[in-house]
Structures are given as C-alpha cells and as structure tokens.
C-alpha cells in the first residue's frame, strides 16, 4: 500500500495512486506549489549553459587538485600520505564547493511578477503626471504655456 505524502505547503497527494479526477483549480494550486522557476536574476537562456559549465569547472578543479596531491604523495611520510589518500577517497575537496541557488516556487514567482507590474504601472503614472506638470509650467516671463503654440493670457 502506498502511503500518503504530507507536503510542507499543506497539500497532500497519494504517491502514484489514482485519486480520481482533479479539478482545474486543484491542478493550478498544485502547479503553483510544486513547479519551480529560476529566480537568480540572470538570463534564463544563459543558465542552460552556465550551470553545466560551472559544474564541469568545479569537477575539473577537484580532479586537478587530486592529481597534484597524488603526484606528491611519494615524498610524504606514511601517516600524512594515509591522510591525503583518505581525503581523496572520501572526496573532501568537493565538499562546500559551488552549488546552484535554489529555484523559487512558481506561485511566489508569479506574485513577484504581479507586484513588479503594479509598481511599474504606478511609476509610469507618476512619470506622466510629472510630464504634464512640466508642460503646463510657467515660462521665464510669467506666461503659462500649454502645448506649443497656445499662450495664456492671450497677447493683444
């Protein structure tokens, strides 16, 4: 019998067991809770190449250090050589290396995008209001100019 999985986000599902049809609202809630988005801030297309390249570079660095340590192991005395060999066997060089930043849940990502859009709309409205104030500001001789060729008060 499959056991019930309790998730930290409050949703629970049975593991590979049919529960019957899910409503579209439930599917969307599950998608927002489970799906993840890369929120590092860089271009997501570049991350497809950058993440594997970074991992490969870390692996090359670890192998290079292991090779240098093995090359000089013959000159070391027995206890130190055993310690170096043990460290290489347990792969201690890789501990604490580069790790990819965790992705954020899709629901949080969508909420952040909505908040950014609202801030952007608000800043555009402020910019339009400021531009309107500048267009109707008095010019150097005390006249208020609106547009380019209409002057108030009209000249006699």
Secondary structure by P-SEA (a helix, b strand, c coil): cbbbbbcccccccccccccccccaaaaaaaaaaccccccccccccccccaaaaaaaaaaaaaaaaaaaaaaacccccaaaaaaaaaaaaacccccccccccccccaaaaaaaaaaaaaaaaaaaaaaaaaaaaaaacccccccccccccccccccc
